[in-house]
Amino acid sequence: MLLSGSGKPQFGEGNREVGEAPLGRPVWAAVGGSLMSLCLPFTGVATMKFKSPPVNSLSLEFLTEFSISLEKLENNRACRGVIITSTLPKIFSSGLDITEMCGKSMEHYTEFWRAVQEMWLRLYGSNMVTVAAVNGSSPAGGCLVAMSCDYRIMAENPKFSIGLNEAQLGIVAPFWFKDTFVNVVGHRIAERSLQLGSLHPAPEAHKLGLVDELVPEEKLMERAAAVMAQWLALPDHARQLTKTMMRKAVLDRLVAHREEDIKNFVTFVSKESIQKSLRMYMEMLKKRKS
Ligand SMILES: CCCCCCCC/C=C\C/C=C/C(=O)SCCNC(=O)CCNC(=O)[C@H](O)C(C)(C)COP(=O)(O)OP(=O)(O)OC[C@H]1O[C@@H](n2cnc3c(N)ncnc32)[C@H](O)[C@@H]1OP(=O)(O)O
């Protein structure tokens, strides 16, 4: 992941650190683990760029780095907003790494699912303004990342799609994926889309309200910066309290049922029938390629 921004440097152990201007002021801080880059310039707006080829799958390692990056930004008082995008052409994120859910131990599934929960709790509950610049396809967990942001701008290419397609894999979107979806598009659209496991091409996603606007791909980052400026023009405390008011019930629900949710996931994913569905899905992906 690639994360970039400016302001007070508070992170980056072992990575490239802060550039110092002659007056000793930080010019920018570039922090990156291997899977994303992060930069925070003077504007106080960080840019986080996923860079985990081939398709930015959300592996345990990726999720861990994502959560740590979010925590570092959240704790950096100079950082007020983050734009999330991808360095890979055509892919924002392919969602959860299916190989993390196939043929592994119960302990591994537990650790993996806790990391998925942690990422979502941090992103959905963030005090920062979060804007997703969706520059490619974004199925399932990738859609969750985008939906957890405050605003979604997608490249207008109809070949790019977004949605919670879990049902197509023979699995079920967990209740907090569903809650996030309902909060974005409303109950009816969420119900139909979830039951069918629909992946919506960008224009349809826009019509449904799953993304807030479409722009030509080359204008995506420029537009994301403009939207960010608009959101940051308001006092932080008022915006943050409002955001909390809108999202708290859904966040609290997972916090209250976190261990139960992990148990459900581990039991569900360990079933031979589910393992078989996931293996078949992976085989289908490989065949589609050849
Ligand atoms: C009773 C209640 C109990 C509750 C229990 C809850 C259980 C719920 C559990 C989990 C929720 C799941 C969430 C998810 O996110 S699952 C993941 C869903 N993702 C997808 O369906 C996307 C699949 N991928 C694609 O459609 C395409 O790859 C693409 C559109 C993203 C990119 O297409 P393209 O550029 O053509 O690339 P390839 O298809 O050729 O892929 C390249 C390479 O990457 C592998 N790959 C793709 N996606 C994934 C993935 N998500 N995880 C792991 N690996 C992936 C693909 O197989 C190729 O591999 P290669 O052949 O070895 O090169």
The ligand as an ORCA input file, in Angstrom:
! r2SCAN-3c Opt
* xyz 0 1
  C     -24.600    -17.285      8.329
  C     -23.757    -16.064      8.383
  C     -22.320    -16.385      8.577
  C     -21.468    -15.198      8.294
  C     -20.200    -15.635      7.646
  C     -19.632    -14.571      6.813
  C     -18.826    -15.155      5.694
  C     -18.481    -14.094      4.705
  C     -17.109    -14.163      4.335
  C     -16.480    -13.305      3.572
  C     -17.006    -12.155      2.847
  C     -16.209    -12.034      1.594
  C     -15.827    -10.930      1.080
  C     -14.954    -10.881     -0.118
  O     -14.401     -9.859     -0.410
  S     -14.678    -12.316     -1.031
  C     -13.782    -11.806     -2.461
  C     -14.703    -11.404     -3.558
  N     -13.956    -10.969     -4.718
  C     -14.269    -11.308     -5.946
  O     -15.238    -11.986     -6.201
  C     -13.368    -10.782     -7.042
  C     -12.765    -11.901     -7.792
  N     -11.851    -11.380     -8.784
  C     -12.239    -10.864     -9.976
  O     -13.398    -10.768    -10.313
  C     -11.165    -10.427    -10.893
  O      -9.954    -11.004    -10.460
  C     -10.978     -8.883    -10.944
  C     -12.161     -8.249    -11.659
  C     -10.804     -8.291     -9.567
  C      -9.689     -8.602    -11.779
  O      -9.784     -9.233    -13.019
  P      -8.455     -9.415    -13.889
  O      -7.722     -8.158    -13.976
  O      -8.882    -10.089    -15.144
  O      -7.526    -10.379    -13.010
  P      -7.646    -11.956    -12.796
  O      -9.057    -12.359    -12.630
  O      -6.865    -12.629    -13.855
  O      -6.924    -12.118    -11.378
  C      -5.508    -12.051    -11.254
  C      -5.092    -13.051    -10.197
  O      -5.633    -12.624     -8.934
  C      -6.410    -13.709     -8.371
  N      -7.521    -13.111     -7.602
  C      -8.477    -12.301     -8.052
  N      -9.283    -11.928     -7.053
  C      -8.833    -12.529     -5.956
  C      -9.264    -12.538     -4.592
  N     -10.312    -11.817     -4.156
  N      -8.552    -13.262     -3.704
  C      -7.478    -13.976     -4.100
  N      -7.017    -14.007     -5.375
  C      -7.692    -13.296     -6.293
  C      -6.871    -14.495     -9.588
  O      -7.234    -15.791     -9.206
  C      -5.646    -14.439    -10.454
  O      -4.704    -15.365     -9.930
  P      -3.686    -16.168    -10.896
  O      -4.552    -16.952    -11.846
  O      -2.910    -17.032     -9.961
  O      -2.874    -15.117    -11.578
*
